[in-house]
Amino acid sequence: MVGASLALALSRSGLSVVLIEATAPDSAAQPSFDERTTALGNGSRRVFEALGVWDALQAEAAPIRSIHVSDAQRFGFARVDAAELGLQALGFVVANRAIGRELWSALRQAQRVTLRMPARVMAVELGADCASLRLQEDSGELRLQARLVVAADGAQSLVRAAAGISAQIHDYEQTAIVAALRTDQPDAGIAYERFTQAGPMALLPLRGAGAGHWHTLVWAAAPADAQALLALTPQQFLARWQQMFGWRAGRALQLGHRGAYPLSLVRAATAVGPRAVLLGNAAQAMHPVAGQGFNLGLRDAADLAELLSEVARSGGDVGEALVLQRYAAQRVADRDGVVRFTDALVRVFADRRPGVGVLRDLGLLAFDLLPPAKRVLGRVSLGFGGRRSALTRGVPL
């Protein structure tokens, strides 16, 4: 989704762009557009507005009007309300398939963007003056040369390895189970984050899953526990979820398909290399607990698109080292801030040492009583950096 967003953002830059995708976006095998959903912050909404895809997505976007955080079987809880912060919504939950559909629909009409799909990158050579890629397509091999390669090819990025960029990997020893879940109560725009002995759970409002009151469930559990949960029948799974989550969202009635995804923090040592930029999970793959991964990646893409468009208009070299260093400097504060925030949240709520739970719950209650702290959290979706790109302000390039 990050790579497609960047390609669309660059479609009017004057640059010639080739988007390489291994799997058709409407294929059942497409990993980016499966049963998962994405919580879009307000900055991401504005990017999609500027790209011209938000109007089509809005009908399928479930607004998050409030957030309820709680520590199961303990006294700590906190609430954030959009209206108290003067916002229409804190964010919007959209199915990944819907995001992919609208991005690709717009890309098919974009000028100066060539889609090579299905195609796989077999080899990458990054030289001083240009980058060379060897692709495998159904019709045979193809070689491309470019001034810049932007890698949005996932946590096991081939381009990152070719650029000689190391990555720090921390295994959270958790697997996320993702499914649509229907209850007998409307969601009322509430996003729940509940930390339980069985792992953290997020329950988000959802549209477009059929009749009834549907939600997206993201349940992070130890790998063995996750396998046991996946082996349960739908009714057994719902009973187990109800036992752990409680009754705030109503009685569980129906469960959709369950997907499972191992969770790690993968962070590249740098986001740039010779003639290469890393975006999305290739630059940083994070725990979904705070819903910040895609939002950060989209801000990276927005900043990069604005910078490359500026360089292209001036006749400069978009892959020049000074250009890439400028991009990295622009993004370092936001990138560091989001990674630290998300990782700290996971570690604090996973800490079972005596006394830590009491301190954690006191912190939640203090947060619930402090409007300034809530205003700071309300700005997280706009990023940790001081600078905001044109796209994140909703201004087309």
Sequence and secondary structure as in RCSB ss.txt:
>XXXX:A:sequence
MVGASLALALSRSGLSVVLIEATAPDSAAQPSFDERTTALGNGSRRVFEALGVWDALQAEAAPIRSIHVSDAQRF
GFARVDAAELGLQALGFVVANRAIGRELWSALRQAQRVTLRMPARVMAVELGADCASLRLQEDSGELRLQARLVV
AADGAQSLVRAAAGISAQIHDYEQTAIVAALRTDQPDAGIAYERFTQAGPMALLPLRGAGAGHWHTLVWAAAPAD
AQALLALTPQQFLARWQQMFGWRAGRALQLGHRGAYPLSLVRAATAVGPRAVLLGNAAQAMHPVAGQGFNLGLRD
AADLAELLSEVARSGGDVGEALVLQRYAAQRVADRDGVVRFTDALVRVFADRRPGVGVLRDLGLLAFDLLPPAKR
VLGRVSLGFGGRRSALTRGVPL
>XXXX:A:secstr
 HHHHHHHHTTTSS  EEEE SS TTSTT GGGSS EEEE HHHHHHHHHHT HHHHHTT EEE EEEEEETTSS
 EEEEETGGGT S SEEEEEHHHHHHHHHHHHHH TTEEEE SEEEEEEEE SS EEEEEEETTEEEEEEES EE
E   TT HHHHHTT  EEEEEEEEEEEEEEEEESS  TTEEEEEEETTEEEEEEE  SSSSSEEEEEEEEE HHH
HHHHHHS HHHHHHHHHHHH STT  EEEE   EEEEEEEEEES SEETTEEE GGGTEE  GGGS HHHHHHHH
HHHHHHHHHHHHHTT  TT HHHHHHHHHHHHHHHHHHHHHHHHHHHHHH  STTHHHHHHHHHHHHHT HHHHH
HHHTGGG SSS   TGGGT   
